[in-house]
Amino acid sequence: MLAHQSVRLFHLPFSFMLPQKVASERGYFREEGLAVDLVERDRRDVEVKYIPAEETLTDDYDVDLYPICKWESIRRTWEMDDGRIIANGTFADLPYTVFTRPESDIETAADLATVPVGVNLRTGQEYTARKALEEHVPADAVDLVGCGMPTDRLQALHEGRVDAVTLIDPHSTLADHLGFRRLLEYDNHMGIVGSDDVDRDLLEAFLCAYERAVADINADPDAFRDTYLELLEAEEGVAPDLFDAVDVDAVREEIDVPRYEVPEPVDRDELDDHLAWMQARGLLDEDATIDDVVAPL
C-alpha cells in the first residue's frame, strides 16, 4: 500500500462521476494510501466547458489525474501534451440522448442529416455524437454546433436556437418533462489521464478505492439519491425558466441513480482504433501514434 501519496484529482460535477466523489467522502482513497485533494471549479465561473480548453490540467492546474471523454483524452494528450491516458471505460449506465422539440419535423435519427445538433465542443462530445450519428446519416452530413454545458444546451433547444441537442441524465429526464422528444441514444465512454508522476501503484490504488465506491452505490443506490440529485439542483440557478416550466419534484422523483462500472487500465488496442477513426476524419494529426497518448505503465 502507498504511504499517503498526495494526489490532486480533478472532479467533474456530472452524473457519471459520482463514484469519485463517494470514494473521497468515504475515505476510500485515504485507506488505499492516497491523500486526495479534489480539484473543482465553481460552476458559476464556467460558461462553456468545465475542463478548460486552453489550459492544461497537469501543468496549469497542477493536477495528477483527471477524467475526460475517451476521444477527447486522445486529442488532449496529443495536441496539448496534457498527461497520458492510463484508464478507460463506460463508467455508468448513462447513455447520451439526442432530443428535438415536439413540433419538429425531425422524426428519426436519419432526419438529422445536415441538421445542426447542439453539443459541448472540445469536451469529446463532438466525437461520441459524430460516431453515433454516422450510423444513421452520411459522415459529411453530420453538423455539430457548440451550445455549452448540459443546461445551456437544453436552454438552446427550449429557445429554438437549435433543433436538436445531446443530453445525459439528469438533464435527459428534465428534457422529458419539458416535452422534448428522444431520437437516439448512444453510450458514454470515458478515459482517465495521468501526469508523468502517476505510476502503476498509484493507478492500482486509485482503481481499488473507486471500485469500493462503485460497489457501495450499486448495492444501495437510494442511499446516494440526495447526492446524485444535487447535480440537478445546482443547475436551477443557471436557467431558472427551464425549472419553472416543470414540476421539479416530479422530475426528481423520476430520476434513478444509475448502475456504475469500474474503469480499467487503458486498452491500447481499443484506443488505437479510436485514434485511427479520428485521423481518418481529419480530427487529429496523422502523425499521432498510440505511444504518444497512452502512458507506458
ZIBEL-V61269 format. One record per residue. N is the residue number from 0. PHI is phi in radians with two decimals (999 if undefined). D_CENTER is the distance of its C-alpha to the mean C-alpha in Angstrom with 1 decimal. Layout:
n=N phi=PHI d_center=D_CENTER
n=N phi=PHI d_center=D_CENTER
This chain:
n=0 phi=999 d_center=29.8
n=1 phi=-1.21 d_center=28.7
n=2 phi=-1.76 d_center=30.8
n=3 phi=0.89 d_center=28.4
n=4 phi=-1.33 d_center=26.6
n=5 phi=-1.28 d_center=24.8
n=6 phi=-2.40 d_center=21.0
n=7 phi=-1.66 d_center=18.9
n=8 phi=-1.97 d_center=15.3
n=9 phi=-1.29 d_center=12.7
n=10 phi=-2.04 d_center=10.8
n=11 phi=-1.66 d_center=7.8
n=12 phi=-1.45 d_center=9.4
n=13 phi=-2.08 d_center=6.9
n=14 phi=-1.01 d_center=8.3
n=15 phi=-1.35 d_center=6.7
n=16 phi=-1.90 d_center=8.0
n=17 phi=-0.97 d_center=11.4
n=18 phi=-1.01 d_center=13.3
n=19 phi=-1.11 d_center=12.9
n=20 phi=-1.20 d_center=14.6
n=21 phi=-1.12 d_center=17.1
n=22 phi=-1.05 d_center=18.1
n=23 phi=-1.27 d_center=18.8
n=24 phi=-1.18 d_center=20.7
n=25 phi=-1.57 d_center=22.7
n=26 phi=1.36 d_center=23.8
n=27 phi=-1.20 d_center=22.5
n=28 phi=-1.10 d_center=21.5
n=29 phi=-1.06 d_center=25.0
n=30 phi=-1.20 d_center=26.7
n=31 phi=-1.62 d_center=25.3
n=32 phi=1.60 d_center=26.8
n=33 phi=-1.95 d_center=23.8
n=34 phi=-1.58 d_center=24.3
n=35 phi=-1.53 d_center=20.7
n=36 phi=-1.95 d_center=20.2
n=37 phi=-1.29 d_center=16.8
n=38 phi=-1.69 d_center=16.1
n=39 phi=-2.22 d_center=14.8
n=40 phi=-1.72 d_center=15.3
n=41 phi=-1.19 d_center=17.2
n=42 phi=-0.96 d_center=15.3
n=43 phi=-1.21 d_center=18.6
n=44 phi=-1.63 d_center=18.6
n=45 phi=-1.78 d_center=15.3
n=46 phi=-1.72 d_center=16.4
n=47 phi=-2.11 d_center=14.1
n=48 phi=-2.51 d_center=10.9
n=49 phi=-1.25 d_center=10.0
n=50 phi=-1.52 d_center=10.2
n=51 phi=-1.03 d_center=13.8
n=52 phi=-1.37 d_center=14.6
n=53 phi=-1.86 d_center=18.2
n=54 phi=-2.01 d_center=18.2
n=55 phi=-1.51 d_center=17.4
n=56 phi=-1.40 d_center=15.8
n=57 phi=-1.29 d_center=18.3
n=58 phi=-1.95 d_center=21.2
n=59 phi=-1.11 d_center=21.0
n=60 phi=-1.80 d_center=19.1
n=61 phi=0.94 d_center=20.7
n=62 phi=-1.63 d_center=17.7
n=63 phi=-1.59 d_center=18.3
n=64 phi=-2.42 d_center=14.8
n=65 phi=-2.61 d_center=11.3
n=66 phi=-1.50 d_center=7.9
n=67 phi=-2.88 d_center=5.9
n=68 phi=-0.93 d_center=5.4
n=69 phi=-1.03 d_center=8.8
n=70 phi=-1.19 d_center=10.7
n=71 phi=-1.19 d_center=9.9
n=72 phi=-1.11 d_center=11.0
n=73 phi=-1.18 d_center=14.1
n=74 phi=-1.12 d_center=14.8
n=75 phi=-1.19 d_center=14.3
n=76 phi=-1.21 d_center=16.5
n=77 phi=-1.37 d_center=19.0
n=78 phi=-1.37 d_center=19.5
n=79 phi=-1.94 d_center=19.0
n=80 phi=0.92 d_center=20.1
n=81 phi=-1.70 d_center=17.4
n=82 phi=1.46 d_center=17.9
n=83 phi=-2.37 d_center=17.6
n=84 phi=-1.29 d_center=15.2
n=85 phi=-2.09 d_center=16.4
n=86 phi=-2.71 d_center=14.3
n=87 phi=-2.74 d_center=11.9
n=88 phi=2.90 d_center=11.3
n=89 phi=-1.42 d_center=9.8
n=90 phi=1.34 d_center=9.3
n=91 phi=-2.84 d_center=10.2
n=92 phi=-1.41 d_center=12.3
n=93 phi=-2.36 d_center=9.9
n=94 phi=-1.27 d_center=10.4
n=95 phi=-1.34 d_center=9.6
n=96 phi=-2.26 d_center=13.1
n=97 phi=-1.63 d_center=15.2
n=98 phi=-1.99 d_center=17.6
n=99 phi=-2.35 d_center=21.0
n=100 phi=-1.32 d_center=23.8
n=101 phi=-1.10 d_center=26.5
n=102 phi=-1.56 d_center=29.2
n=103 phi=-1.17 d_center=27.5
n=104 phi=-1.35 d_center=29.4
n=105 phi=-1.30 d_center=26.2
n=106 phi=-1.85 d_center=26.8
n=107 phi=-2.36 d_center=24.7
n=108 phi=-1.06 d_center=22.0
n=109 phi=-1.11 d_center=24.9
n=110 phi=-1.35 d_center=25.8
n=111 phi=-1.49 d_center=22.8
n=112 phi=-1.01 d_center=24.6
n=113 phi=1.13 d_center=25.0
n=114 phi=-1.55 d_center=23.3
n=115 phi=-1.08 d_center=20.9
n=116 phi=-1.97 d_center=17.5
n=117 phi=-1.34 d_center=15.4
n=118 phi=-2.33 d_center=11.9
n=119 phi=-1.82 d_center=10.4
n=120 phi=-1.17 d_center=12.0
n=121 phi=1.08 d_center=11.5
n=122 phi=-2.12 d_center=7.7
n=123 phi=1.85 d_center=8.0
n=124 phi=-1.10 d_center=8.0
n=125 phi=-1.15 d_center=11.7
n=126 phi=-1.43 d_center=12.0
n=127 phi=-1.12 d_center=10.4
n=128 phi=-1.16 d_center=12.2
n=129 phi=-1.07 d_center=15.3
n=130 phi=-1.08 d_center=15.6
n=131 phi=-1.20 d_center=15.5
n=132 phi=-1.20 d_center=17.9
n=133 phi=-1.13 d_center=20.2
n=134 phi=-1.36 d_center=21.2
n=135 phi=-2.20 d_center=22.8
n=136 phi=-2.36 d_center=23.9
n=137 phi=-1.03 d_center=25.4
n=138 phi=-0.99 d_center=23.1
n=139 phi=-1.39 d_center=25.0
n=140 phi=-1.79 d_center=24.6
n=141 phi=-1.37 d_center=20.8
n=142 phi=-2.24 d_center=20.4
n=143 phi=-1.90 d_center=17.1
n=144 phi=-2.21 d_center=17.5
n=145 phi=-1.39 d_center=15.5
n=146 phi=-2.22 d_center=15.4
n=147 phi=1.52 d_center=13.0
n=148 phi=-1.13 d_center=10.8
n=149 phi=-0.92 d_center=10.5
n=150 phi=-1.14 d_center=14.0
n=151 phi=-1.14 d_center=15.3
n=152 phi=-1.16 d_center=14.5
n=153 phi=-1.13 d_center=16.2
n=154 phi=-1.12 d_center=19.0
n=155 phi=-1.10 d_center=19.5
n=156 phi=-1.19 d_center=20.0
n=157 phi=-1.06 d_center=22.2
n=158 phi=-1.55 d_center=24.3
n=159 phi=1.42 d_center=24.8
n=160 phi=-1.32 d_center=23.4
n=161 phi=-2.42 d_center=21.5
n=162 phi=-1.68 d_center=22.3
n=163 phi=-2.74 d_center=18.9
n=164 phi=-2.52 d_center=15.2
n=165 phi=-1.71 d_center=11.9
n=166 phi=-2.46 d_center=10.6
n=167 phi=-2.33 d_center=8.9
n=168 phi=-1.09 d_center=11.1
n=169 phi=-1.44 d_center=12.7
n=170 phi=-1.20 d_center=13.0
n=171 phi=-1.10 d_center=14.1
n=172 phi=-1.17 d_center=16.9
n=173 phi=-1.07 d_center=17.9
n=174 phi=-1.10 d_center=18.1
n=175 phi=-1.01 d_center=20.3
n=176 phi=-1.25 d_center=22.6
n=177 phi=-1.45 d_center=22.9
n=178 phi=1.64 d_center=24.3
n=179 phi=-1.33 d_center=21.9
n=180 phi=-1.74 d_center=22.0
n=181 phi=-1.48 d_center=19.5
n=182 phi=-2.02 d_center=20.0
n=183 phi=-2.81 d_center=17.5
n=184 phi=-2.13 d_center=14.8
n=185 phi=-2.68 d_center=12.8
n=186 phi=-1.21 d_center=10.7
n=187 phi=-1.82 d_center=7.0
n=188 phi=-1.90 d_center=7.6
n=189 phi=-2.15 d_center=6.5
n=190 phi=-2.32 d_center=9.1
n=191 phi=-2.17 d_center=10.9
n=192 phi=-1.94 d_center=13.3
n=193 phi=-2.13 d_center=16.6
n=194 phi=-1.34 d_center=19.5
n=195 phi=-1.14 d_center=22.9
n=196 phi=-1.45 d_center=23.9
n=197 phi=-1.44 d_center=21.8
n=198 phi=-2.00 d_center=24.0
n=199 phi=-1.12 d_center=24.0
n=200 phi=-1.09 d_center=25.4
n=201 phi=-1.15 d_center=22.6
n=202 phi=-1.05 d_center=20.0
n=203 phi=-1.12 d_center=22.0
n=204 phi=-1.14 d_center=22.4
n=205 phi=-1.07 d_center=18.7
n=206 phi=-1.17 d_center=18.0
n=207 phi=-1.11 d_center=21.1
n=208 phi=-1.13 d_center=20.0
n=209 phi=-1.09 d_center=16.5
n=210 phi=-1.11 d_center=18.5
n=211 phi=-1.12 d_center=20.8
n=212 phi=-1.15 d_center=18.2
n=213 phi=-1.05 d_center=16.8
n=214 phi=-1.08 d_center=20.5
n=215 phi=-1.09 d_center=21.2
n=216 phi=-1.14 d_center=18.6
n=217 phi=-1.17 d_center=19.4
n=218 phi=-1.32 d_center=23.1
n=219 phi=-2.58 d_center=23.2
n=220 phi=-1.05 d_center=20.1
n=221 phi=-1.11 d_center=22.4
n=222 phi=-1.19 d_center=22.9
n=223 phi=-1.98 d_center=19.4
n=224 phi=-1.08 d_center=19.4
n=225 phi=-1.10 d_center=20.4
n=226 phi=-1.12 d_center=17.7
n=227 phi=-1.13 d_center=15.1
n=228 phi=-1.23 d_center=16.9
n=229 phi=-1.03 d_center=16.8
n=230 phi=-1.09 d_center=13.3
n=231 phi=-1.43 d_center=15.1
n=232 phi=-1.07 d_center=18.4
n=233 phi=-1.17 d_center=17.1
n=234 phi=-1.57 d_center=16.4
n=235 phi=-1.07 d_center=20.0
n=236 phi=-1.32 d_center=21.4
n=237 phi=-1.37 d_center=19.2
n=238 phi=-2.47 d_center=20.5
n=239 phi=-1.05 d_center=23.4
n=240 phi=-1.17 d_center=24.9
n=241 phi=-1.12 d_center=22.1
n=242 phi=-1.32 d_center=22.7
n=243 phi=-1.19 d_center=26.5
n=244 phi=-1.51 d_center=26.4
n=245 phi=-2.34 d_center=25.4
n=246 phi=-1.48 d_center=26.6
n=247 phi=-1.07 d_center=23.9
n=248 phi=-1.09 d_center=25.4
n=249 phi=-1.17 d_center=25.3
n=250 phi=-1.09 d_center=21.6
n=251 phi=-1.07 d_center=21.0
n=252 phi=-1.12 d_center=23.4
n=253 phi=-1.46 d_center=21.7
n=254 phi=-1.34 d_center=18.2
n=255 phi=-1.89 d_center=17.9
n=256 phi=-1.25 d_center=16.0
n=257 phi=-1.31 d_center=14.4
n=258 phi=-1.53 d_center=15.5
n=259 phi=-1.79 d_center=13.4
n=260 phi=-2.19 d_center=13.9
n=261 phi=-1.72 d_center=14.7
n=262 phi=-1.07 d_center=13.3
n=263 phi=-2.06 d_center=16.3
n=264 phi=-0.89 d_center=18.0
n=265 phi=-0.91 d_center=17.0
n=266 phi=-1.67 d_center=18.5
n=267 phi=-1.09 d_center=20.3
n=268 phi=-1.14 d_center=21.6
n=269 phi=-1.11 d_center=18.4
n=270 phi=-1.18 d_center=16.8
n=271 phi=-1.12 d_center=20.2
n=272 phi=-1.12 d_center=20.0
n=273 phi=-1.13 d_center=16.7
n=274 phi=-1.04 d_center=18.5
n=275 phi=-1.12 d_center=21.5
n=276 phi=-1.06 d_center=19.7
n=277 phi=-1.15 d_center=18.3
n=278 phi=-1.16 d_center=21.8
n=279 phi=-1.13 d_center=23.6
n=280 phi=-1.81 d_center=22.0
n=281 phi=1.23 d_center=22.7
n=282 phi=-1.57 d_center=19.1
n=283 phi=-2.62 d_center=19.9
n=284 phi=-0.96 d_center=23.3
n=285 phi=-1.14 d_center=25.5
n=286 phi=-1.36 d_center=26.6
n=287 phi=-1.16 d_center=23.3
n=288 phi=-2.20 d_center=23.7
n=289 phi=-1.09 d_center=21.8
n=290 phi=-1.19 d_center=23.8
n=291 phi=-1.37 d_center=22.5
n=292 phi=-2.02 d_center=18.8
n=293 phi=-1.84 d_center=19.2
n=294 phi=-1.23 d_center=20.8
n=295 phi=-1.48 d_center=24.3
n=296 phi=-1.44 d_center=24.0
